[in-house]
Amino acid sequence: MLLRKRLDRIFSPSNHTFLVNTSGTGKTKLLFEGLCLHWGFYLTCAVDTFFLGAGDLPSVVNEISWDSSWTPRLPSSSSANYTSSLQTNLRLTYRAIRRDISTTFDSFGMLKSAIADARLNDKDLDEAIMHCLDEIQNIWEVSIDDFFYIALDEANVASRKHEEAFEDQYGHYPILKEIIRSLRQRMGHLPVRFVVSGTIIPEEHFQSSVGEWDDFRWCSDTGSFDDPEEHRRYVSKFMPTEFASSVTGQTLLDRMWQWLRGSVIPCCLAAQ
């Protein structure tokens, strides 16, 4: 019951969510729990040692600067090259995200090859995609309160990348902001909600005088163990039964309750 209430706050039909908390608090687990209840995709800005998620988006984050037209540090806004450099960086990011979406969401390689051979421009492709999505939505039997969720994990990695390659009225900002913008633009007016998760997502980068980010809410409710018996039952699942009931096992459980109860992953790793 508590888990479902927590997931309902994170996967809310009323708004997008920035889910921020420290490492090991179970953010990724909550994303997967939520995606077991709702249609959606799991994307990640970095593939860690657990190898969850595809490597397409991390490639965008790490390799976009390999393009010879990329400007890693924008010149002064008074420079003659400022506008063109900024627009080039924005265009490269948008195209990279579009390519990533095509790889992740679409397995029709022959169709993509045919489109490439036809040499269609960006405007024609965008109009065709939006028309197709409208047709899908018209036949998709979904209630007005049901949304498709895109969970974007490890956003903290993208929040520290290419911090001087983009700029708006609030100053320089990292590629994370442009990734979210590009994804939202690609989704158009479809019933989609984003859950963006990470250890650090600087709030100052998501301001807007025109309300661009007003439909995002900030959340850190990843839960924690506040009952020692519940904590014991959870951690004991990862221990041999005989060890958990031994004097040594009980001592370990007491110490884990004292030091690790706020973090799910350290509890599991310590038990193993």
N, C-alpha and C positions, 0 to 999 in steps of 0.2 A: 504493500500500500504506500509506504513512504517512498520507495523507489519510483513508483508510477507518478506520484505527485511531483517528485523532483524532475522526472523526465518531461512531464507536462509543462513545467516552467521553462525548461530548456528548449524543448521542441514545441514552441508556442505558435499557434496559428495567427496570433495577433501581431507578432513582430519577429524580426530577425534577432539573433542572440550572439553577443560576444561572451564566451565562456572562458574565464580567466582564473587560474589557480596555480599553485606551485607544482613542481614535478612530483609524480607518484600519488596524486590525489584521486586518480581514477577518471580523468577527463575522457580519455580514449574509450575506456570501458563504457562510460555513459553514452558516448556517441554511437557505439555499436548497439547498446541496449535500445536506444531511441530508434535506430534504423531497423531494428527487429519489429518495431511497432508501426513504422511509417515507411512508405516508399521513399527511396532516396539514394544518393551516392555518397561514398566516403572518399574524400580527396585528402591528400596530405602534402604539406610543403617540404617535408623531409622524411626519408625512410630511415628509421632508427634500427636498433639491434633486434627488435621484434619483427621487422620486415613486414609491417602492415601497410597496405596501400601500394599503389603503382608509383613508378618513378617518373612519370611524365611531368607532373607539376614541379617536383624538385629540379628537373632538367631546365625548366623555364627559369626558375629562381637562380640557378647556378650558372647557366650557360648562355643566357640572353646577352651578356656582355661580350660574348665571343664575336658578335656581329660587328663588322668593321665600321658600320655607321652609328653604332651605339656611343653615347657620350656619358662616361661614368660620373663626371662632375660638371654640372651645368655652369656655363659662364655667368657673369653678372647679368642681371636683368636689363642693364643698360647696353649690353653688348649686342652687336648686329646679328650674332649667331644664336642668341638666346632662344628666340621663338622657334626657329627651325630645329634646333637641337632638342628642345623639349617635345615638340610635335613628333620628331623621329622616334624618340624613346617611347612615347605613348603609343605610336603606331606599331612599333616592334613588340611591345608588351601585348597589345590587343591581338595581334596576329598570332603570337606564340600561345596565348590562352585559347584562341579559337582552334589552333592545331591540337592543343592538348585535349580540348573538349571532344574534338572529332575522334581522337585516338581512344579516349576513355568511354565515351557514350555511344560510339558508332563503330560497328565491326564490318561495315560494307566497304572493303578495300577497293573493289572494282568500281563502285560508284565514285569514290574519291578520285580514282585515276581518270575516270571519264570526265569529271569536272575539271581536273587539271588540264586534260587534253583540250577541253573546250575553251580554255583561257578566259573564263568568266571574270568580270571585275568584282570587287568586294561588295558593291551595292547590289548587284544582281544576286549574288549568293545570299546576302543577308535577307533580301526580300523573299527569296525562294524558301529559305529556312523558316522564316517567320510564318509564311503561308502554310507550310507543312505542319508547323507546331500548332497553328490555329485549327487545322483540320483534325489533328490528333485530339486536341482539347474538346472539340465538338462531339467526338464519339467516345471520349473517356468518361465513363460513368463515375464521377467523383462528386461528393457533396460539397457545398459551398464552404464548409469549415475544414475540408481536408486539403492538405498541401503536400507538395513534393519537397523533400528536404535535402539540401546539399550541406554535408558536414565537412568543414575545412579544418583539418587538424594541423598541429605543429606550426601555427601561424606566427609564433614567436621567432621562428627562423627567418621567415620572409619580412618580419618587422625590423630586422637588422640588416637587410640586404639592400644595396643600391640607394642609400639614404640621401645621396646628393644628386641623384639622376632625375628627380621629379620635384616640382615645386608648384604651389598654388598660393592663394592669398594668405594662408596661414604659415607659409614657409616650406622648407624642404620636407619630404616625406618618403618612406621606403616603398618598395615594390608591392608590399602587401596591400596597400590601399588601392593600387591600380589593378591588382589581381581581382579583388572583390568587385571593383567597378566594372571590369571587363566581363566577369561572370554574370553580374546583374544585367548588364546590357545584352548579353547573349540570351538570357532567359526572357527578356522582354516583359510582357504583361502576364506571363504564365503564373499559375498559383504555386510559387516557389518560395521557400523560406531558407535562409542561411543560418547555420550554427558554426561560428568561427571560434576555434578553441586554441589556447596556447598559454604558456606561462607568463608571457609579457606581450600585451597589445597596447601600445601607448595611446591613451585616450585623446591626447592633444592632436593626434593626426586625423581624428574623425569628428571634426567640427564642420559646420556649414551654416552660412547665413540664409541659405535657401532650403534648409531642411533635408538635405541629401541623406543624412545619417540619423534622422529623427526616429525612423522605424526600427532602429537597433536598440536593444536594451543590454545592460551589462549585468552579468551574473557570475557568482563564484560559488554557487551552491552545489558542490560536488559530494557533500555528505561527509560524515566521519563517524567513528564508533564512539558513542557516549554511554554505552552500557558494557561493563567488563565481561559479563557472561555471553553477550552477543558476540563480542570480540573473540572470546575463547572458542566459541563454536565455529566461527568463520575460519580462524587461523588453524584450528585443529584439523580441518579438512585437508590441509596440505602437509600434515605430519603422519607418520606411522602411528597407528592406534596405541600400541604398547608404549611408544616413546612419549606421546601426548599425556598419558596417564601416569608416567613415572615422575619421580621427584625432580629429576633434571628437566623434564618437559614442562612440568608445572612452574618451575622457576623461570624457564625461558618465556612461558606465556605471561607470567607476571611482569617480566622486564619489557616484553613487547607491548603490553598494555600501557606501561609507563612511558615508553619512548617512541613508539611507532603507531599509535592508534589513529593519528590524523592522516596517515598515508597508506593506501591500499597496497601499492606495489612493494614498498619495503617490507610490509608484513608478510606478503607471499614469498619474497625472496629470502627473508630471514628464516621462514618456516622450512624452506626447501634446503 
